[in-house]
Amino acid sequence: MEHFVDAAPGVRLWVEEQGPSDAPALLLIMGAQASGLGWPDALVGRLAAHHRVIRYDHRDTGRSTWAFDQQPYAITDLAEDAVAVLDSLGVDRAHVVGLSLGGMLAQLLVADHPDRLLSATLIGTCALSSTPYTRPDGTLLPSGDLPGVAPHVLEMWALPVEDHGLEAELDRRVAHWRALGGERIPFDAESARTSERKIIEHTGHYATSTAHGRADTAGMDRTEELATTEVPTLVISAPAEPVFPPPHAQHLAQVVRGARLVEIPGMGHALPRQILAPLAAAVLDHTAGH
């Protein structure tokens, strides 16, 4: 079932629901510049066997409002959009699963709206905390000194996005997912191309926005709130992660009170078919307990 939600003045969000309407709600929050269709149908289907699964397009993605230049916003506003989605669907409390930027937004929900969450699962993201990372040997590493984005990904992000037609844009997106996937799981270029073609058809065009990269990032530190939260939190560790490499997941599990860490072998900063079953199993095991 599809809806459009008025999240803020002049902002409409595309929202989709799958699964039993009376099952516990599970909200999927995608990463930067990514449509809600970035959550693979196979993963959504596994989760929807047990949950009322909700996925949506952020502002400036998919079928939602594209208007950053006329109506700029902060990253924290994107977290409030998630609350607006729950409000519009009459959901008092939900499990939330966030990937990349979505994992940051999920942390903002944990900190600012704990009364709206049943649990949180954080994937491929970094901690919104200034607490240092405690290494296995007991020494401390300042949070600002954790490893950065892999050079090959940074090089790709630095390239200008030029319009050379649909097929060239699909080539670019497939190459991007190849870079994000890591090197431990064989890359399925055809599957990535099919997925991106579907997203383009859903969106109605193949333009790429830079809005999320330009959005205001001020006021996102939640050190104290994450250290004292009572929201049950699962952190997914991806050993081949090139955007927030290890030990970002381990650090995140340390700074969120009571967080549990589960590793998905071979996983990078993407959702290939090989990791969907273990990822769904980890999420469902977590939500079933809360």
Sine and cosine of phi, psi and omega as CSV:
sin_phi,cos_phi,sin_psi,cos_psi,sin_omega,cos_omega
0.00,0.00,0.74,-0.67,-0.03,-1.00
-0.94,-0.34,0.54,-0.84,0.04,-1.00
-0.64,-0.77,0.26,-0.97,0.27,-0.96
-0.87,-0.50,0.73,-0.68,-0.09,-1.00
-0.90,-0.44,0.75,-0.66,0.11,-0.99
-1.00,0.09,0.98,-0.21,-0.10,-1.00
-1.00,0.06,-0.48,0.88,-0.02,-1.00
-0.31,-0.95,0.26,-0.97,0.03,-1.00
-0.81,0.59,0.84,-0.54,0.01,-1.00
0.98,0.18,0.12,0.99,-0.05,-1.00
-0.83,-0.56,0.89,-0.46,0.08,-1.00
-0.89,-0.45,0.67,-0.75,-0.02,-1.00
-0.89,-0.46,0.69,-0.72,0.14,-0.99
-0.98,0.18,0.73,-0.68,-0.04,-1.00
-0.72,-0.69,0.63,-0.78,0.05,-1.00
-0.77,-0.64,0.62,-0.78,0.07,-1.00
-0.87,-0.48,0.61,-0.79,0.15,-0.99
-0.67,-0.74,0.48,-0.88,0.03,-1.00
0.99,-0.15,0.10,-0.99,-0.05,-1.00
-0.89,0.46,0.72,-0.69,-0.04,-1.00
-0.92,0.39,-0.36,0.93,-0.03,-1.00
-0.99,-0.15,0.08,1.00,0.03,-1.00
-0.99,0.12,0.34,-0.94,0.06,-1.00
-0.85,0.53,0.72,-0.69,-0.05,-1.00
-0.95,0.30,0.59,-0.80,0.06,-1.00
-0.72,-0.69,0.90,-0.44,-0.05,-1.00
-0.99,-0.15,0.83,-0.56,0.03,-1.00
-0.99,-0.15,0.81,-0.59,-0.02,-1.00
-0.88,-0.48,0.90,-0.43,-0.07,-1.00
-0.98,0.18,0.09,-1.00,-0.04,-1.00
-1.00,0.09,-0.11,-0.99,-0.07,-1.00
-0.88,0.47,0.68,-0.74,0.05,-1.00
0.86,0.51,0.34,0.94,-0.10,-1.00
-0.91,-0.41,0.77,-0.64,0.10,-0.99
-0.92,0.40,0.40,-0.92,0.10,-1.00
-0.86,0.51,-0.39,0.92,0.05,-1.00
-0.95,0.32,-0.09,1.00,0.13,-0.99
-0.91,0.41,-0.33,0.94,0.15,-0.99
-0.97,0.22,0.91,-0.42,-0.10,-1.00
-0.85,0.52,0.62,-0.79,0.01,-1.00
-0.84,0.55,-0.60,0.80,-0.03,-1.00
-0.90,0.43,-0.60,0.80,0.05,-1.00
-0.94,0.33,-0.71,0.71,0.02,-1.00
-0.86,0.52,-0.66,0.75,0.00,-1.00
-0.89,0.46,-0.67,0.74,0.04,-1.00
-0.89,0.46,-0.67,0.74,-0.01,-1.00
-0.95,0.32,-0.57,0.82,-0.05,-1.00
-0.95,0.31,-0.20,0.98,0.11,-0.99
-0.93,0.37,-0.30,0.95,-0.06,-1.00
-0.80,-0.60,-0.21,0.98,-0.13,-0.99
-0.67,-0.74,0.36,-0.93,0.26,-0.97
-0.99,0.11,0.99,-0.11,-0.12,-0.99
-1.00,0.05,0.77,-0.64,-0.01,-1.00
-0.86,-0.51,0.82,-0.57,0.14,-0.99
-0.78,-0.62,0.44,-0.90,-0.10,-1.00
-0.48,-0.88,0.30,-0.95,0.08,-1.00
-1.00,-0.03,0.81,-0.58,0.16,-0.99
-0.85,0.52,0.26,-0.97,0.24,-0.97
-0.81,0.58,0.59,-0.81,0.03,-1.00
0.90,0.44,0.45,0.90,0.18,-0.98
-0.62,-0.78,0.40,-0.92,0.13,-0.99
0.78,0.63,-0.72,-0.70,-0.05,-1.00
-1.00,-0.05,0.06,1.00,0.04,-1.00
-0.98,0.19,0.14,-0.99,-0.04,-1.00
-0.88,0.48,0.76,-0.65,0.11,-0.99
-0.95,-0.33,0.98,-0.19,-0.07,-1.00
-0.42,-0.91,0.49,0.87,-0.09,-1.00
-0.85,0.52,-0.67,0.74,-0.06,-1.00
-0.90,0.43,-0.53,0.85,0.04,-1.00
-1.00,0.03,-0.44,0.90,-0.09,-1.00
-0.62,-0.79,0.96,0.29,-0.04,-1.00
-0.90,0.44,0.41,-0.91,-0.05,-1.00
-0.57,-0.82,0.16,-0.99,0.04,-1.00
-0.98,-0.19,0.32,-0.95,0.08,-1.00
-0.86,0.52,-0.60,0.80,0.02,-1.00
-0.88,0.47,-0.46,0.89,0.06,-1.00
-0.91,0.41,-0.52,0.85,0.02,-1.00
-0.92,0.39,-0.53,0.85,0.08,-1.00
-0.93,0.38,-0.63,0.78,0.04,-1.00
-0.92,0.39,-0.48,0.88,0.10,-0.99
-0.87,0.50,-0.63,0.78,0.02,-1.00
-0.89,0.46,-0.64,0.77,0.06,-1.00
-0.90,0.43,-0.65,0.76,0.01,-1.00
-0.88,0.47,-0.59,0.81,0.06,-1.00
-0.89,0.46,-0.73,0.68,0.03,-1.00
-0.88,0.48,-0.69,0.72,0.00,-1.00
-0.86,0.51,-0.71,0.70,-0.08,-1.00
-0.91,0.42,-0.48,0.88,-0.02,-1.00
-0.99,-0.10,0.07,1.00,0.02,-1.00
0.94,0.33,0.50,0.87,-0.02,-1.00
-0.99,-0.10,0.91,-0.42,0.01,-1.00
-0.96,0.27,-0.70,0.72,-0.03,-1.00
-0.61,-0.79,0.58,-0.81,-0.05,-1.00
-0.60,-0.80,0.43,-0.90,0.30,-0.95
-0.97,0.25,0.60,-0.80,0.01,-1.00
-0.79,-0.61,0.68,-0.73,0.04,-1.00
-0.81,-0.58,0.85,-0.52,-0.04,-1.00
-0.82,-0.57,0.68,-0.73,0.01,-1.00
-0.91,-0.42,0.77,-0.64,0.08,-1.00
0.87,0.50,-0.87,-0.50,0.10,-0.99
-0.83,0.56,-0.58,0.81,0.06,-1.00
-0.87,0.50,-0.53,0.85,0.08,-1.00
-0.93,0.36,-0.54,0.84,0.09,-1.00
-0.93,0.36,-0.68,0.73,0.03,-1.00
-0.89,0.45,-0.61,0.79,0.05,-1.00
-0.89,0.45,-0.61,0.79,0.06,-1.00
-0.90,0.43,-0.62,0.79,0.06,-1.00
-0.89,0.45,-0.59,0.80,0.06,-1.00
-0.92,0.38,-0.67,0.74,0.05,-1.00
-0.84,0.54,-0.68,0.73,-0.07,-1.00
-0.98,0.21,-0.67,0.74,-0.17,-0.99
-0.99,-0.16,-0.39,0.92,-0.06,-1.00
-0.69,-0.72,0.77,0.63,-0.05,-1.00
-0.88,0.47,-0.43,0.90,0.01,-1.00
-0.94,0.35,-0.22,0.98,-0.01,-1.00
-0.99,-0.13,-0.06,1.00,-0.11,-0.99
-0.92,-0.38,0.65,-0.76,0.19,-0.98
-1.00,0.01,-0.60,0.80,0.05,-1.00
-0.25,-0.97,0.18,-0.98,0.08,-1.00
-0.70,-0.71,0.62,-0.79,0.14,-0.99
-0.82,-0.57,0.80,-0.59,-0.11,-0.99
-0.91,-0.42,0.81,-0.59,-0.10,-1.00
-0.78,-0.63,0.73,-0.69,0.17,-0.99
0.82,0.58,0.75,0.66,-0.08,-1.00
-0.61,-0.79,-0.01,-1.00,0.02,-1.00
-0.86,-0.52,0.32,-0.95,-0.05,-1.00
-0.98,0.22,0.70,-0.72,0.13,-0.99
-1.00,0.05,0.88,0.48,-0.12,-0.99
-0.50,-0.86,0.59,-0.81,0.07,-1.00
-1.00,-0.07,0.04,1.00,0.03,-1.00
-0.90,0.43,0.75,-0.66,-0.01,-1.00
-0.93,0.37,0.37,-0.93,0.08,-1.00
-1.00,0.10,0.76,-0.65,0.07,-1.00
-1.00,-0.03,0.93,-0.36,0.00,-1.00
-0.92,0.39,0.31,-0.95,0.03,-1.00
-0.82,0.57,-0.46,0.89,0.00,-1.00
-1.00,0.06,0.06,1.00,0.06,-1.00
1.00,-0.06,-0.18,0.98,0.03,-1.00
-0.98,0.21,0.34,-0.94,-0.07,-1.00
-0.96,-0.26,0.62,-0.79,0.08,-1.00
-0.85,-0.53,0.88,-0.48,0.02,-1.00
-0.81,0.59,0.61,-0.79,-0.06,-1.00
-0.85,0.53,-0.53,0.85,0.01,-1.00
-0.95,0.31,-0.17,0.98,-0.01,-1.00
-0.98,-0.20,0.07,1.00,0.07,-1.00
-0.91,0.42,0.42,-0.91,-0.08,-1.00
-0.84,0.55,0.56,-0.83,0.02,-1.00
-1.00,-0.07,-0.13,-0.99,-0.02,-1.00
-0.89,0.45,0.64,-0.77,-0.01,-1.00
-0.84,0.54,0.63,-0.77,-0.06,-1.00
-0.82,0.57,-0.63,0.77,-0.05,-1.00
-0.92,0.40,-0.48,0.88,0.06,-1.00
-0.97,0.24,-0.68,0.73,0.05,-1.00
-0.86,0.51,-0.65,0.76,0.02,-1.00
-0.88,0.48,-0.65,0.76,0.01,-1.00
-0.92,0.39,-0.66,0.75,0.00,-1.00
-0.91,0.42,-0.44,0.90,-0.03,-1.00
-0.98,0.21,-0.28,0.96,-0.02,-1.00
-0.95,0.30,0.65,-0.76,0.05,-1.00
-0.93,0.38,0.58,-0.81,0.07,-1.00
-1.00,-0.06,0.93,-0.36,-0.05,-1.00
-0.92,-0.40,0.49,-0.87,-0.02,-1.00
-1.00,0.02,0.96,-0.27,0.09,-1.00
-0.87,-0.49,0.37,0.93,0.03,-1.00
0.98,-0.21,0.21,-0.98,-0.09,-1.00
-0.86,0.51,-0.76,0.65,-0.09,-1.00
-0.91,0.42,-0.59,0.80,0.05,-1.00
-0.92,0.39,-0.60,0.80,0.05,-1.00
-0.92,0.40,-0.62,0.78,0.07,-1.00
-0.90,0.43,-0.64,0.77,0.07,-1.00
-0.84,0.54,-0.71,0.70,-0.02,-1.00
-0.89,0.46,-0.69,0.73,-0.03,-1.00
-0.93,0.37,-0.62,0.78,0.04,-1.00
-0.90,0.43,-0.68,0.73,0.04,-1.00
-0.88,0.47,-0.60,0.80,0.04,-1.00
-0.89,0.46,-0.73,0.69,0.00,-1.00
-0.92,0.39,-0.54,0.84,0.08,-1.00
-0.87,0.49,-0.68,0.73,0.00,-1.00
-0.92,0.39,-0.59,0.81,-0.05,-1.00
-0.98,0.20,-0.40,0.92,-0.14,-0.99
-0.95,0.30,-0.26,0.97,-0.11,-0.99
0.99,0.14,-0.08,-1.00,-0.11,-0.99
-0.87,-0.49,0.23,0.97,-0.08,-1.00
-0.99,-0.14,-0.31,0.95,0.03,-1.00
-0.89,-0.46,0.77,-0.64,0.00,-1.00
-0.82,0.58,0.73,-0.68,-0.06,-1.00
-0.99,0.12,0.75,-0.66,0.01,-1.00
-0.97,-0.23,1.00,-0.02,-0.07,-1.00
-0.90,0.44,-0.61,0.79,-0.04,-1.00
-0.92,0.40,-0.64,0.77,0.04,-1.00
-0.90,0.43,-0.67,0.74,0.02,-1.00
-0.90,0.44,-0.63,0.78,0.00,-1.00
-0.92,0.39,-0.68,0.74,0.02,-1.00
-0.88,0.47,-0.68,0.73,0.01,-1.00
-0.89,0.47,-0.71,0.71,-0.01,-1.00
-0.94,0.35,-0.55,0.83,0.06,-1.00
-0.90,0.43,-0.64,0.77,0.04,-1.00
-0.90,0.44,-0.66,0.75,0.01,-1.00
-0.91,0.42,-0.65,0.76,0.03,-1.00
-0.90,0.44,-0.68,0.74,0.05,-1.00
-0.89,0.45,-0.65,0.76,0.05,-1.00
-0.89,0.46,-0.68,0.73,-0.05,-1.00
-0.95,0.31,-0.60,0.80,-0.03,-1.00
0.99,-0.13,-0.04,1.00,0.05,-1.00
-0.29,-0.96,0.16,-0.99,-0.03,-1.00
-0.91,-0.41,0.31,0.95,0.07,-1.00
-0.90,0.44,0.50,-0.87,0.04,-1.00
-0.89,-0.45,0.83,-0.56,0.01,-1.00
-1.00,0.06,0.48,-0.88,0.12,-0.99
-0.93,-0.35,0.27,0.96,-0.14,-0.99
-0.85,0.53,-0.72,0.69,-0.10,-1.00
-0.92,0.39,-0.49,0.87,0.07,-1.00
-0.96,0.28,-0.33,0.94,0.00,-1.00
-0.98,-0.21,-0.17,0.99,-0.04,-1.00
-0.91,0.41,0.53,-0.85,-0.02,-1.00
-0.89,0.45,0.78,-0.62,-0.01,-1.00
-0.97,-0.23,0.16,0.99,-0.04,-1.00
-0.92,0.39,0.48,-0.88,0.14,-0.99
0.95,0.32,0.53,0.85,-0.04,-1.00
-0.97,-0.23,-0.16,0.99,-0.01,-1.00
-0.92,0.39,0.77,-0.64,0.00,-1.00
-0.73,-0.68,0.64,0.77,-0.08,-1.00
-0.79,0.61,-0.81,0.58,-0.08,-1.00
-0.92,0.39,-0.68,0.73,-0.05,-1.00
-0.91,0.42,-0.65,0.76,0.02,-1.00
-0.93,0.36,-0.53,0.85,-0.02,-1.00
-0.96,0.27,-0.28,0.96,-0.07,-1.00
-0.85,-0.52,0.10,1.00,-0.09,-1.00
-0.91,0.41,0.43,-0.91,0.13,-0.99
-0.92,-0.38,0.11,0.99,0.03,-1.00
-0.97,0.26,0.86,-0.52,0.03,-1.00
-0.88,0.47,0.82,-0.57,-0.14,-0.99
-0.80,-0.60,0.72,-0.69,0.09,-1.00
-0.93,-0.36,0.74,-0.68,0.08,-1.00
-0.93,-0.37,0.81,-0.58,0.05,-1.00
-1.00,-0.03,0.82,-0.57,0.05,-1.00
-0.99,-0.12,0.81,-0.59,0.01,-1.00
-0.90,-0.44,0.95,-0.30,-0.12,-0.99
-0.91,0.41,-0.38,0.92,-0.01,-1.00
-0.98,-0.21,0.29,0.96,-0.05,-1.00
-0.88,0.47,0.86,-0.51,0.00,-1.00
-0.99,-0.15,-0.20,0.98,-0.04,-1.00
-1.00,-0.07,-0.74,0.67,0.10,-0.99
-0.83,-0.56,0.97,0.24,-0.13,-0.99
-0.90,0.45,0.33,-0.95,0.15,-0.99
-0.80,0.59,0.64,-0.77,0.21,0.98
-0.98,-0.20,0.60,0.80,0.01,-1.00
-0.85,0.53,-0.70,0.71,0.00,-1.00
-0.89,0.45,-0.66,0.76,0.01,-1.00
-0.90,0.44,-0.65,0.76,0.05,-1.00
-0.89,0.46,-0.70,0.71,0.00,-1.00
-0.87,0.50,-0.67,0.75,0.01,-1.00
-0.92,0.40,-0.44,0.90,0.04,-1.00
-0.97,0.23,-0.62,0.79,-0.15,-0.99
-1.00,0.07,-0.34,0.94,0.05,-1.00
-1.00,-0.04,0.88,-0.47,-0.09,-1.00
-0.82,0.57,0.82,-0.58,0.08,-1.00
0.97,0.25,0.12,0.99,-0.07,-1.00
-0.91,0.41,0.53,-0.85,0.03,-1.00
-0.92,-0.39,0.63,-0.78,-0.05,-1.00
-0.94,-0.35,0.76,-0.64,0.06,-1.00
-0.76,-0.65,0.80,-0.61,0.01,-1.00
-1.00,-0.05,0.70,-0.72,0.13,-0.99
-0.97,-0.25,0.96,-0.30,-0.09,-1.00
-0.81,0.58,0.71,-0.70,0.08,-1.00
0.99,0.17,-0.15,0.99,-0.13,-0.99
-0.94,0.34,0.62,-0.78,0.14,-0.99
-0.91,-0.41,-0.68,-0.74,-0.02,-1.00
-0.97,-0.24,0.71,0.71,-0.05,-1.00
-0.46,-0.89,0.09,-1.00,-0.07,-1.00
-0.81,-0.59,0.91,0.42,0.05,-1.00
-0.94,0.33,0.30,-0.96,-0.09,-1.00
-0.87,0.50,-0.48,0.87,-0.08,-1.00
-0.91,0.41,-0.41,0.91,-0.06,-1.00
-0.97,-0.24,-0.04,1.00,-0.11,-0.99
-0.92,0.39,-0.66,0.75,-0.01,-1.00
-0.90,0.43,-0.78,0.63,0.03,-1.00
-0.91,0.41,-0.55,0.84,0.04,-1.00
-0.92,0.40,-0.73,0.69,0.03,-1.00
-0.87,0.49,-0.65,0.76,-0.01,-1.00
-0.89,0.45,-0.66,0.75,0.01,-1.00
-0.91,0.42,-0.69,0.73,0.00,-1.00
-0.91,0.42,-0.71,0.71,-0.04,-1.00
-0.92,0.38,-0.59,0.80,0.08,-1.00
-0.89,0.46,-0.63,0.78,0.01,-1.00
-0.93,0.36,-0.74,0.67,-0.04,-1.00
-0.93,0.37,-0.55,0.83,0.00,-1.00
-0.89,0.45,-0.49,0.87,-0.01,-1.00
-0.99,0.13,-0.06,1.00,-0.09,-1.00
-0.65,-0.76,0.00,0.00,0.00,0.00
